[in-house]
Amino acid sequence: METQNWLLKQAATQPEKVAVTDGARSLTFRQLADVVRRIVSRLDQLYPGPRVGMLATNSLTSYEIALAILSSGRTIVWLNWRLADEELHRQIADSDLHLCLVADTLWRPTMDERFTNYTALLKLPAGSSKLTPTFNADQVASIMYTSGTTGAPKGVLQTFGNHFYSATSSALNLGLNSDDEWLCVAPIFHISGFSIIMRGLIYGMTVRLVDKFRVAPIEEILVNEPVTIMSVVPFMLKKLIAHLAQTHRSYNPNFRCMLLGGGTIDRPTLLKCQQLQIPVVQCYGMTETCSQIVALRAENALTKLGSVGQPLFTTQLKLSSSGEVLLKTPALTPGYLNLPQKLPAKMVEGWYRTGDIGHLDKDGFLYIDGRRDDMLISGGENIFPEEVEQVYQRYPGIDAIAVVGKADPEWGQVPVAFVVSQHEVDPAQLTRFGYQHLAHYKVPRKYIRIPALPTNASGKVQRFLLRQQLS
């Protein structure tokens, strides 16, 4: 299947519609297409090959360059600027990059001739290259390395078809308004951020870029600008709601919802959102599915607390005999870079094994119990860290908590909690609290206070690093 280049399509059908803004500068789809043509002409002079790496901030220039790579017929390889040099070079070698474009603020002294900063690219003489007129559904648009919560990252191939069906499913769930504007504060090198860019092109919607999450400036945007949707993780939502409770302001009248990923949210926060008339749509997805594939409608947020929702329109879902979430969706990756056997190993009779363990209620709503790899077995009993963590997040003074298994000669494994708190923690009190809300075997045997939990770029806890600390 072929489709017209989405940027060219929007430039032809609604040329004066604002495509993207960072609050200081805005570009219509017509202006954006002109800018992208000039960047493509500069890009061609660097002879980058079929793939181009990007170390990008959430800036308008990053947005323009990303679209130039796509519109030149090349594939974007998104690289995480938080990586150490060794990790970065490993991914560059894995993806066989000849060129990696780097935001000026991310430049490192160790970068060699394969790297070019934005300024150097944009100083090249500009022509007006023709943009690739069509995208093939099977063509790889982007390669994104998985978060690496359980080990070495893998390059996930994401086709134009994957992005299209992800965007279509999201639109059928959230609906589309002609004046929609999506606030993008999630890193664009992560699927939660890049999917907003792709939806902007497919929907003909304005993308409001923000460089990083800061509560007060984000509130100013939501109050004073016509943003209708914002993607958040639980940490962001809690901070925004707490700040709103102090300022007693209201978001702009066009605001439609918070799209919440990266974990479930607690009832007190949802009740506050309801009181403030801020709808929250919880969702579930992954890099391999180009973002969300399951979502919980805002009206079910309280009655189905803890659920990530129901499969979106193009998603089929079932559970294996062991409770693993299996799915079929046209948004599913065709595979992993240089690992041809990896995806087939994750398939069973045409269904993709997500690695997540969950359960369905009588109404077909999905609840994620935890990662199969994170589950620990203590005395023959299964323990999912997320269940324990959700209970302890209600304990006063705990800012963050992560539970992992520690080898034990008697029980096989016992749960141990890593706690982030501004105050000393009392293990005896924490244990008593646990006994009040959990089966005794689920209560952590030890509490280790640390300054911060190790997380990846999307904010997910890297439990394997905590397990390494224990060992």
C-alpha positions as CSV (number, residue, x, y, z in Angstrom):
1,M,0.0,0.0,0.0
2,E,1.2,3.5,-0.9
3,T,0.1,6.8,0.6
4,Q,1.0,10.3,-0.3
5,N,3.8,11.9,1.7
6,W,1.8,13.1,4.7
7,L,3.6,16.4,4.9
8,L,2.9,17.1,1.2
9,K,-0.7,16.0,1.6
10,Q,-1.3,18.5,4.5
11,A,0.6,21.3,2.7
12,A,-1.7,20.8,-0.3
13,T,-5.0,20.4,1.6
14,Q,-4.6,22.9,4.5
15,P,-1.5,25.0,3.7
16,E,-2.3,27.7,6.2
17,K,-2.9,25.4,9.2
18,V,-0.2,25.6,11.9
19,A,1.7,22.4,11.8
20,V,4.1,23.0,14.7
21,T,4.9,25.6,17.3
22,D,7.3,26.0,20.1
23,G,5.6,29.0,21.6
24,A,8.0,31.4,20.0
25,R,7.9,30.3,16.4
26,S,5.2,28.7,14.4
27,L,5.2,27.0,10.9
28,T,2.2,26.3,8.7
29,F,2.2,23.1,6.7
30,R,3.1,25.1,3.6
31,Q,6.0,26.8,5.4
32,L,7.1,23.5,6.9
33,A,7.2,21.8,3.5
34,D,9.4,24.7,2.2
35,V,11.8,24.4,5.2
36,V,12.0,20.7,4.8
37,R,12.9,20.9,1.1
38,R,15.8,23.2,1.9
39,I,17.0,20.9,4.7
40,V,16.8,17.8,2.3
41,S,19.0,19.6,-0.2
42,R,21.6,20.1,2.6
43,L,21.2,16.6,3.8
44,D,21.9,15.2,0.4
45,Q,25.3,17.0,0.3
46,L,26.5,14.9,3.2
47,Y,25.8,11.6,1.4
48,P,24.4,10.0,4.6
49,G,23.2,6.7,3.1
50,P,19.8,5.1,3.7
51,R,19.7,5.8,7.5
52,V,20.4,8.9,9.5
53,G,20.9,9.0,13.2
54,M,19.5,11.8,15.4
55,L,20.6,13.0,18.9
56,A,17.7,15.4,19.3
57,T,16.2,17.7,21.8
58,N,12.5,18.7,21.7
59,S,13.2,21.7,19.5
60,L,11.6,23.0,16.3
61,T,14.9,22.4,14.5
62,S,14.8,18.8,15.5
63,Y,11.3,18.5,14.3
64,E,12.2,20.0,10.9
65,I,15.3,17.8,10.5
66,A,13.3,14.7,11.4
67,L,10.7,15.4,8.7
68,A,13.5,16.1,6.2
69,I,15.0,12.7,6.8
70,L,11.6,11.0,6.3
71,S,10.8,13.2,3.3
72,S,14.1,12.4,1.7
73,G,13.2,8.7,1.7
74,R,15.6,7.8,4.5
75,T,15.0,6.1,7.8
76,I,15.5,8.0,11.1
77,V,17.5,6.1,13.8
78,W,16.6,7.7,17.1
79,L,19.4,7.8,19.6
80,N,19.1,8.5,23.3
81,W,21.3,11.5,24.2
82,R,21.5,10.1,27.8
83,L,23.6,7.1,26.6
84,A,27.3,6.9,27.5
85,D,29.7,7.1,24.6
86,E,30.3,3.3,24.6
87,E,26.5,2.6,24.4
88,L,26.0,5.3,21.8
89,H,28.8,3.9,19.5
90,R,27.4,0.4,19.9
91,Q,24.0,1.5,18.5
92,I,25.6,3.5,15.7
93,A,27.6,0.5,14.7
94,D,24.6,-1.8,15.0
95,S,22.5,0.5,12.7
96,D,25.5,1.1,10.3
97,L,25.2,4.8,10.4
98,H,27.4,7.1,8.3
99,L,25.8,10.2,9.6
100,C,24.4,11.3,12.9
101,L,22.9,14.7,13.3
102,V,23.3,16.2,16.7
103,A,21.6,19.1,18.5
104,D,24.3,21.7,19.2
105,T,23.6,21.5,23.0
106,L,24.2,17.8,22.9
107,W,27.6,17.9,21.2
108,R,30.4,15.9,22.8
109,P,34.2,16.3,22.4
110,T,34.4,12.5,21.7
111,M,32.3,12.8,18.5
112,D,34.1,11.9,15.3
113,E,33.5,12.6,11.5
114,R,30.3,10.6,11.5
115,F,28.7,13.3,13.6
116,T,27.4,16.7,12.4
117,N,25.8,19.3,14.5
118,Y,22.7,21.2,13.5
119,T,24.5,24.4,12.9
120,A,27.0,22.8,10.5
121,L,24.2,21.2,8.6
122,L,22.2,24.4,8.3
123,K,25.2,26.4,7.1
124,L,25.5,24.3,4.0
125,P,24.2,26.1,0.8
126,A,20.5,25.3,0.4
127,G,18.6,24.4,-2.8
128,S,15.0,23.2,-3.0
129,S,15.0,19.4,-3.3
130,K,12.0,17.4,-4.3
131,L,10.5,15.5,-1.5
132,T,9.7,11.8,-1.9
133,P,6.1,11.9,-3.1
134,T,4.8,8.7,-1.5
135,F,5.4,6.5,1.5
136,N,5.1,2.7,1.2
137,A,3.4,1.1,4.2
138,D,6.1,-1.5,4.5
139,Q,8.9,1.0,4.3
140,V,10.8,1.5,7.6
141,A,10.3,5.1,8.8
142,S,12.1,4.9,12.1
143,I,14.3,2.7,14.2
144,M,14.0,3.1,17.9
145,Y,16.1,1.2,20.4
146,T,14.0,-0.4,23.2
147,S,14.3,1.0,26.6
148,G,16.5,-1.7,27.9
149,T,14.7,-2.2,31.3
150,T,15.9,-5.8,31.2
151,G,19.2,-5.6,29.3
152,A,20.8,-4.5,26.1
153,P,18.5,-2.4,23.8
154,K,17.3,-3.8,20.5
155,G,16.6,-1.7,17.4
156,V,12.8,-1.8,16.8
157,L,11.8,-1.3,13.1
158,Q,8.8,0.9,12.7
159,T,7.1,1.2,9.3
160,F,4.9,4.0,7.9
161,G,2.1,1.5,8.1
162,N,2.8,0.8,11.8
163,H,2.6,4.6,12.5
164,F,-0.5,5.0,10.4
165,Y,-2.5,2.3,12.2
166,S,-1.3,3.5,15.6
167,A,-2.5,7.0,14.8
168,T,-5.8,5.7,13.3
169,S,-6.5,3.6,16.4
170,S,-5.8,6.5,18.7
171,A,-8.1,8.8,16.7
172,L,-10.9,6.3,16.8
173,N,-10.6,6.2,20.6
174,L,-10.0,9.8,21.4
175,G,-11.9,11.4,18.5
176,L,-10.6,14.2,16.4
177,N,-11.4,17.9,16.5
178,S,-10.4,20.3,13.7
179,D,-8.8,22.5,16.3
180,D,-6.8,19.8,18.1
181,E,-3.4,20.7,19.4
182,W,-1.2,18.1,21.1
183,L,1.4,19.2,23.6
184,C,4.6,17.1,23.2
185,V,6.8,17.2,26.2
186,A,7.8,13.5,26.0
187,P,11.3,13.0,24.3
188,I,10.8,12.8,20.6
189,F,13.4,10.0,20.4
190,H,11.0,7.9,22.4
191,I,7.8,6.5,20.9
192,S,5.5,8.5,23.2
193,G,7.0,11.7,21.7
194,F,7.6,10.7,18.1
195,S,4.1,9.3,17.7
196,I,2.8,12.8,18.4
197,I,4.8,14.1,15.5
198,M,3.5,11.4,13.2
199,R,-0.1,11.9,14.4
200,G,0.3,15.6,13.7
201,L,1.1,14.8,10.1
202,I,-1.6,12.2,9.6
203,Y,-4.3,14.2,11.3
204,G,-3.3,17.6,10.1
205,M,-3.0,18.7,13.7
206,T,-0.9,21.3,15.4
207,V,2.0,19.9,17.6
208,R,3.1,22.1,20.5
209,L,6.7,21.3,21.3
210,V,8.1,21.7,24.8
211,D,11.8,21.1,25.5
212,K,11.4,19.6,28.9
213,F,8.9,19.0,31.7
214,R,8.7,21.9,34.2
215,V,5.4,22.2,36.1
216,A,4.9,26.0,36.1
217,P,5.7,26.7,32.4
218,I,3.5,23.7,31.4
219,E,0.6,25.0,33.4
220,E,1.0,28.4,31.7
221,I,0.7,26.7,28.3
222,L,-2.3,24.7,29.4
223,V,-4.0,27.7,30.8
224,N,-3.2,30.3,28.1
225,E,-2.8,28.3,24.8
226,P,-5.3,26.2,22.9
227,V,-3.8,22.8,23.7
228,T,-6.4,20.1,23.6
229,I,-4.4,16.9,24.5
230,M,-1.3,16.3,26.5
231,S,0.6,13.0,26.9
232,V,1.8,12.4,30.4
233,V,3.3,9.7,32.7
234,P,2.0,9.4,36.3
235,F,4.8,11.5,37.8
236,M,3.9,14.4,35.4
237,L,0.2,14.2,36.1
238,K,0.6,14.2,39.9
239,K,2.9,17.2,39.7
240,L,0.5,19.1,37.4
241,I,-2.5,18.4,39.6
242,A,-0.7,19.3,42.8
243,H,0.4,22.6,41.3
244,L,-3.1,23.4,40.0
245,A,-4.5,22.8,43.5
246,Q,-2.1,25.6,44.7
247,T,-2.8,28.1,41.9
248,H,-6.6,27.5,41.6
249,R,-6.5,28.1,37.9
250,S,-8.3,26.3,35.1
251,Y,-7.0,25.0,31.8
252,N,-8.1,26.6,28.6
253,P,-11.7,25.7,27.6
254,N,-10.5,23.6,24.6
255,F,-8.6,21.1,26.7
256,R,-9.9,17.6,26.2
257,C,-7.8,15.1,28.1
258,M,-4.6,13.9,29.6
259,L,-3.4,10.7,27.8
260,L,-1.6,8.7,30.5
261,G,0.9,6.1,29.8
262,G,3.9,4.5,31.6
263,G,1.8,3.0,34.5
264,T,-1.5,3.2,36.2
265,I,-2.6,6.1,38.5
266,D,-4.0,6.1,42.0
267,R,-7.6,6.8,43.0
268,P,-6.9,10.1,44.9
269,T,-5.2,11.6,41.9
270,L,-8.1,10.5,39.6
271,L,-10.6,12.0,42.0
272,K,-8.7,15.3,42.0
273,C,-8.7,15.2,38.2
274,Q,-12.4,14.6,38.2
275,Q,-13.0,17.5,40.6
276,L,-10.9,19.7,38.4
277,Q,-12.8,18.5,35.3
278,I,-9.6,17.1,33.7
279,P,-10.4,13.8,31.8
280,V,-7.7,11.2,32.1
281,V,-7.4,8.5,29.4
282,Q,-5.1,5.7,30.6
283,C,-3.4,3.6,27.9
284,Y,-1.0,0.7,27.3
285,G,1.5,0.3,24.5
286,M,5.2,-0.2,23.7
287,T,7.9,0.7,21.2
288,E,7.1,-2.5,19.2
289,T,3.5,-1.2,18.6
290,C,4.3,2.4,17.8
291,S,2.7,3.6,21.1
292,Q,-0.8,2.8,22.5
293,I,-2.8,-0.3,21.5
294,V,-5.1,-0.5,24.6
295,A,-6.8,2.4,26.3
296,L,-9.3,3.2,29.1
297,R,-11.8,5.8,28.3
298,A,-12.0,8.7,30.8
299,E,-15.5,7.8,31.9
300,N,-14.3,4.4,33.1
301,A,-11.2,5.8,35.0
302,L,-12.7,5.4,38.5
303,T,-14.9,2.4,38.0
304,K,-12.1,0.4,36.4
305,L,-9.3,1.8,38.6
306,G,-6.0,0.1,37.8
307,S,-7.1,-1.1,34.3
308,V,-5.3,0.1,31.2
309,G,-8.5,-0.4,29.3
310,Q,-9.7,-2.3,26.3
311,P,-8.1,-3.1,22.9
312,L,-8.3,-0.2,20.4
313,F,-10.1,-0.7,17.2
314,T,-7.3,-2.4,15.2
315,T,-6.0,-4.4,18.1
316,Q,-6.9,-8.0,19.0
317,L,-5.9,-9.2,22.5
318,K,-6.0,-12.4,24.6
319,L,-4.2,-14.0,27.5
320,S,-2.1,-17.1,27.4
321,S,-2.6,-20.0,29.8
322,S,0.1,-18.3,32.0
323,G,-1.6,-14.9,31.9
324,E,0.8,-13.3,29.4
325,V,-0.7,-10.6,27.2
326,L,-0.8,-11.7,23.6
327,L,-1.8,-9.4,20.8
328,K,-2.3,-8.9,17.0
329,T,-2.2,-5.4,15.5
330,P,-1.1,-3.9,12.2
331,A,0.9,-1.4,14.3
332,L,3.2,-4.3,15.3
333,T,6.9,-4.0,14.2
334,P,8.0,-6.2,11.4
335,G,11.1,-7.1,13.4
336,Y,14.3,-6.1,15.2
337,L,17.4,-4.7,13.4
338,N,20.0,-7.4,12.7
339,L,18.0,-9.9,14.8
340,P,15.9,-11.8,12.3
341,Q,15.0,-14.5,14.7
342,K,14.0,-12.2,17.6
343,L,10.4,-11.4,16.5
344,P,9.6,-15.0,15.4
345,A,10.7,-16.1,18.9
346,K,8.2,-13.8,20.4
347,M,5.3,-15.1,18.3
348,V,3.0,-18.0,19.1
349,E,0.5,-19.0,16.4
350,G,0.4,-15.5,15.0
351,W,0.1,-13.7,18.3
352,Y,2.8,-11.4,19.7
353,R,4.0,-12.3,23.3
354,T,4.4,-9.0,25.1
355,G,6.2,-10.3,28.2
356,D,3.5,-8.6,30.3
357,I,1.4,-10.7,32.7
358,G,-2.2,-9.5,33.1
359,H,-5.8,-10.4,33.7
360,L,-9.1,-9.5,32.2
361,D,-12.2,-8.6,34.3
362,K,-15.7,-9.9,33.4
363,D,-16.2,-6.8,31.1
364,G,-13.0,-7.5,29.1
365,F,-10.9,-4.7,30.7
366,L,-7.2,-5.4,30.9
367,Y,-5.1,-5.1,34.1
368,I,-1.3,-5.4,33.9
369,D,0.0,-7.4,36.9
370,G,3.7,-7.0,35.9
371,R,6.5,-8.0,33.6
372,R,7.0,-11.8,33.3
373,D,10.7,-11.2,33.7
374,D,10.1,-9.0,36.9
375,M,7.9,-11.6,38.6
376,L,9.5,-13.2,41.6
377,I,8.5,-16.5,43.2
378,S,8.7,-16.7,47.0
379,G,7.8,-20.0,48.6
380,G,5.9,-21.0,45.5
381,E,3.9,-17.8,45.5
382,N,4.0,-15.4,42.5
383,I,4.8,-11.7,43.4
384,F,4.4,-8.9,40.9
385,P,6.5,-5.8,42.0
386,E,4.0,-3.4,40.5
387,E,1.2,-4.6,42.9
388,V,3.4,-4.0,45.9
389,E,4.7,-0.7,44.7
390,Q,1.2,0.7,44.1
391,V,0.3,-0.1,47.7
392,Y,3.4,1.6,49.1
393,Q,3.0,4.7,46.9
394,R,0.1,5.6,49.3
395,Y,2.5,5.7,52.3
396,P,3.2,9.2,53.4
397,G,6.7,10.4,52.6
398,I,7.6,7.9,49.9
399,D,8.4,9.7,46.7
400,A,9.2,6.5,44.6
401,I,9.6,2.8,45.3
402,A,10.8,-0.2,43.3
403,V,10.6,-3.8,44.4
404,V,12.9,-6.6,43.1
405,G,13.6,-10.2,44.2
406,K,16.6,-11.2,46.2
407,A,17.8,-14.8,46.3
408,D,16.9,-16.6,49.6
409,P,18.0,-20.1,50.7
410,E,14.7,-20.8,52.4
411,W,12.1,-19.2,50.2
412,G,13.9,-19.1,46.8
413,Q,13.3,-15.3,46.5
414,V,12.1,-12.6,48.8
415,P,11.0,-9.0,47.9
416,V,13.3,-6.1,48.6
417,A,12.2,-2.5,48.2
418,F,14.4,0.4,47.1
419,V,12.8,3.6,48.5
420,V,13.2,7.3,47.5
421,S,12.3,9.6,50.3
422,Q,13.3,13.0,51.6
423,H,13.2,11.5,55.1
424,E,14.7,8.4,56.9
425,V,12.4,5.4,56.5
426,D,11.4,3.2,59.4
427,P,11.5,-0.4,58.2
428,A,9.2,-1.6,61.1
429,Q,6.5,1.0,60.2
430,L,6.8,0.2,56.5
431,T,6.4,-3.5,57.3
432,R,3.3,-2.9,59.5
433,F,1.8,-0.8,56.7
434,G,2.5,-3.6,54.2
435,Y,0.8,-6.2,56.4
436,Q,-2.3,-4.1,56.6
437,H,-2.7,-4.0,52.8
438,L,-0.9,-7.1,51.4
439,A,-0.5,-10.8,51.9
440,H,2.5,-11.3,54.2
441,Y,4.6,-13.0,51.6
442,K,4.4,-9.9,49.4
443,V,5.7,-7.5,52.0
444,P,9.4,-6.5,51.4
445,R,11.9,-8.0,53.8
446,K,14.2,-5.1,53.5
447,Y,14.0,-1.4,52.6
448,I,17.0,0.4,51.0
449,R,16.9,4.1,50.8
450,I,18.5,5.6,47.6
451,P,18.6,9.1,46.2
452,A,16.8,8.1,42.9
453,L,15.6,5.1,41.0
454,P,17.6,4.2,37.9
455,T,15.3,4.9,34.9
456,N,15.5,4.9,31.2
457,A,14.5,7.8,28.9
458,S,10.8,7.1,29.2
459,G,10.9,7.0,33.0
460,K,10.6,3.3,33.4
461,V,12.6,1.7,36.3
462,Q,15.6,-0.4,35.2
463,R,15.1,-3.2,37.7
464,F,18.0,-5.2,36.4
465,L,20.3,-2.4,37.8
466,L,18.7,-2.7,41.2
467,R,19.1,-6.5,41.1
468,Q,22.8,-5.9,40.3
469,Q,23.1,-3.7,43.4
470,L,21.7,-6.6,45.5
471,S,24.0,-9.2,44.0
